[in-house]
Structure formats: structure tokens, C-alpha cells
Amino acid sequence: MAGCWTRNWPSGRDEQTAVTCYEAAIPWAQLLQLHPTRSQGCGLTILVNDRDEEGGRGYLEWTPGIALAKNPSAFGELYFATDTGIG
């Protein structure tokens, strides 16, 4: 897919509270290729895979568009709070 960017994000798990935390940072160089402005959004979704040792597969997806079918038109919209000054 054009504009698709995949990365393994750092994560941490607190076994005492059974909480897993993911941090994500998208480099501006990747976003600026989209020429974002305040009035025009860009598609975005996030998918986190979960594969247990027993072989079961699960996932958590913010909006549709990745897991069941590659469909960018189903992505959510990302809007910027201020203009980037480009484009």
C-alpha cells in the first residue's frame, strides 16, 4: 500500500497489574510526505497483534482497514491541531 508504514513499537508489561503499555512515535518525515494541513485529514489506523504461546491469535484494531481486509478507506481520520506550514 502506498504510504503504509510498519514498525515494531517499544512495549512494556507490568506483571503485577497485568497491564501492557505500547508507545508510538511517528517521525515527522513520514507525516510530512502527506502534506498535512489543519483542514484536511489523513487516514490512520492502528493494529496490535496478540499471539499467545498456545497458538491463538487475537488483535486489537482502532478502526477497520487492516486485519480482515486491507482497506484504507475504512481508516479513521487524523487531523492536526495547527498547520505544518508546508504544502
Secondary structure, 3 states (H helix, E strand, C coil): CCCCCCCCCCEEEECCCCEEEECCCCCHHHHHCCCCECCECEEECCEEEEECCCCCEEEEECCCCCCCCCCHHHCEEECCCCCCCCC
